[in-house]
Amino acid sequence: PAGLNLELGFRLKRMLAKYVFKKVGKNFKCFPFVEFTFGYNLEVGDNVVFHRWVFVDDRGGVRIGDRSSLSDFVNVYSHTHDINLQQFVDNRKTTIGPRCRLTYHSTVLAGSNMGENSMLGASGLLTKPAREHAVYVGIPAKKVKEKDRELAVPTKHKDERM
């Protein structure tokens, strides 16, 4: 119940993440109802936000770069099953680069990599690498737009002072 109070929950989860995750950066924010498979295969950078109902399968390892945001109901996977032999499990490291946005109900499959400042649109399904500064949408996700690199320069956020 303490985790449902946002301000207290952020502090509590940030404190616990240091003992559970492989790595956690400063100012990690984790909203209620977030799940992960193990935790000890999860690397989280600075100023990362997990919004409500996020699921991170870190079985094969997941790295999430600085200033990335996972919106409500996002799923990130790091293992998959063989289509013929279901009992054969393939662990694949999944990387979400710095300043990436995974928007509502999107899914990143095992072994996918998102380049810096890329974005996966609502309900998108990423099955292959996403180039940096690009927007991907659809099932499977396809690149639909390049972001303006001039506007992609990181700026200091007021929450970084915490």
C-alpha positions as CSV (number, residue, x, y, z in Angstrom):
1,P,0.0,0.0,0.0
2,A,2.8,2.4,0.7
3,G,3.9,2.1,-3.0
4,L,0.5,3.5,-4.1
5,N,1.4,6.9,-2.6
6,L,3.4,8.3,-5.5
7,E,6.0,10.4,-3.7
8,L,6.6,7.8,-1.0
9,G,6.4,5.0,-3.5
10,F,9.1,6.5,-5.7
11,R,11.4,6.8,-2.8
12,L,10.7,3.3,-1.5
13,K,11.1,1.6,-4.9
14,R,14.2,3.6,-5.7
15,M,15.7,2.4,-2.4
16,L,14.8,-1.2,-3.0
17,A,15.9,-1.2,-6.7
18,K,19.5,-0.7,-5.5
19,Y,19.3,-4.2,-3.8
20,V,17.3,-6.0,-6.5
21,F,18.4,-4.6,-10.0
22,K,21.8,-5.3,-11.5
23,K,22.2,-1.5,-11.8
24,V,19.9,1.5,-11.1
25,G,20.8,5.1,-11.8
26,K,19.7,8.2,-9.9
27,N,16.2,9.5,-9.9
28,F,14.5,6.2,-11.0
29,K,10.7,6.5,-10.9
30,C,8.5,3.5,-10.7
31,F,4.7,3.9,-10.6
32,P,2.4,1.3,-9.1
33,F,1.8,-2.2,-10.5
34,V,5.1,-2.6,-12.3
35,E,6.4,-6.2,-12.7
36,F,9.7,-7.7,-13.6
37,T,10.8,-11.4,-13.9
38,F,13.9,-11.4,-11.8
39,G,15.3,-7.9,-11.4
40,Y,18.9,-8.9,-11.1
41,N,19.3,-8.9,-14.9
42,L,17.9,-5.4,-15.2
43,E,20.1,-2.4,-15.8
44,V,18.3,1.0,-15.4
45,G,20.0,4.3,-16.2
46,D,19.5,7.8,-14.7
47,N,16.1,9.5,-14.8
48,V,14.2,6.4,-16.1
49,V,10.5,6.2,-15.6
50,F,8.3,3.0,-15.5
51,H,4.7,4.0,-15.6
52,R,1.7,1.9,-14.4
53,W,1.4,-1.7,-15.4
54,V,4.8,-2.0,-17.1
55,F,6.1,-5.6,-17.4
56,V,9.9,-6.2,-17.9
57,D,11.0,-9.8,-18.6
58,D,14.7,-9.5,-17.7
59,R,15.5,-13.3,-17.9
60,G,18.0,-12.7,-20.7
61,G,19.0,-9.3,-19.6
62,V,17.5,-5.8,-20.2
63,R,19.3,-2.5,-20.3
64,I,17.4,0.7,-20.3
65,G,19.3,3.9,-21.0
66,D,19.2,7.3,-19.3
67,R,16.1,9.4,-19.5
68,S,14.0,6.6,-21.1
69,S,10.3,6.3,-20.4
70,L,8.1,3.2,-20.5
71,S,4.4,4.3,-20.6
72,D,1.4,2.4,-19.2
73,F,1.0,-1.2,-20.1
74,V,4.4,-1.5,-21.9
75,N,6.0,-5.0,-22.2
76,V,9.7,-5.6,-22.7
77,Y,10.9,-9.2,-23.3
78,S,14.4,-10.8,-23.2
79,H,13.5,-14.5,-23.9
80,T,11.6,-16.3,-26.5
81,H,10.5,-19.9,-27.3
82,D,11.3,-22.0,-30.4
83,I,8.3,-22.3,-32.6
84,N,8.8,-26.1,-33.0
85,L,10.2,-27.1,-29.6
86,Q,8.4,-25.0,-27.0
87,Q,10.7,-26.2,-24.2
88,F,13.7,-24.6,-26.0
89,V,14.1,-21.1,-24.6
90,D,16.4,-18.6,-26.2
91,N,17.6,-15.7,-23.9
92,R,18.4,-12.5,-25.8
93,K,19.6,-9.3,-24.3
94,T,17.2,-6.4,-25.0
95,T,18.5,-2.8,-25.0
96,I,16.4,0.4,-24.8
97,G,18.9,3.2,-25.6
98,P,19.1,6.6,-23.9
99,R,16.1,9.0,-24.2
100,C,13.8,6.4,-25.7
101,R,10.0,6.4,-25.4
102,L,7.9,3.3,-25.4
103,T,4.3,4.6,-25.5
104,Y,1.0,3.0,-24.3
105,H,0.6,-0.7,-24.8
106,S,3.7,-1.2,-26.9
107,T,5.8,-4.3,-26.8
108,V,9.5,-4.9,-27.4
109,L,10.5,-8.5,-28.2
110,A,13.6,-10.3,-27.1
111,G,16.8,-9.2,-28.7
112,S,15.5,-6.0,-30.0
113,N,17.5,-2.8,-29.6
114,M,16.2,0.7,-29.6
115,G,18.7,3.4,-30.7
116,E,19.1,6.6,-28.8
117,N,16.1,8.9,-28.8
118,S,13.9,6.5,-30.7
119,M,10.2,6.0,-30.1
120,L,7.8,3.1,-30.3
121,G,4.2,4.3,-30.9
122,A,1.1,3.1,-29.1
123,S,0.4,-0.6,-29.4
124,G,3.6,-1.0,-31.6
125,L,5.4,-4.3,-31.7
126,L,9.2,-4.0,-32.1
127,T,10.7,-7.1,-33.6
128,K,14.0,-5.8,-34.9
129,P,16.5,-3.0,-34.1
130,A,15.1,0.6,-34.1
131,R,17.4,3.2,-35.5
132,E,18.3,6.2,-33.4
133,H,16.2,9.4,-33.7
134,A,13.4,7.5,-35.4
135,V,9.7,6.8,-34.7
136,Y,8.3,3.3,-35.2
137,V,4.6,2.3,-35.3
138,G,2.5,-0.7,-36.1
139,I,2.5,-4.5,-35.9
140,P,5.2,-5.2,-36.7
141,A,6.7,-1.8,-36.0
142,K,8.0,0.1,-39.0
143,K,9.9,3.3,-39.2
144,V,7.5,6.2,-40.2
145,K,9.5,9.3,-39.3
146,E,12.9,10.7,-38.4
147,K,13.0,13.0,-35.4
148,D,14.5,16.4,-35.7
149,R,18.1,16.0,-34.4
150,E,18.4,19.7,-33.6
151,L,15.6,19.3,-31.1
152,A,17.0,16.1,-29.7
153,V,19.8,17.8,-27.6
154,P,19.3,16.7,-24.0
155,T,18.5,19.5,-21.5
156,K,18.8,19.4,-17.8
157,H,15.4,18.5,-16.2
158,K,14.3,20.0,-12.9
159,D,13.8,16.5,-11.4
160,E,17.6,15.8,-11.8
161,R,18.2,18.1,-8.7
162,M,16.6,15.6,-6.4
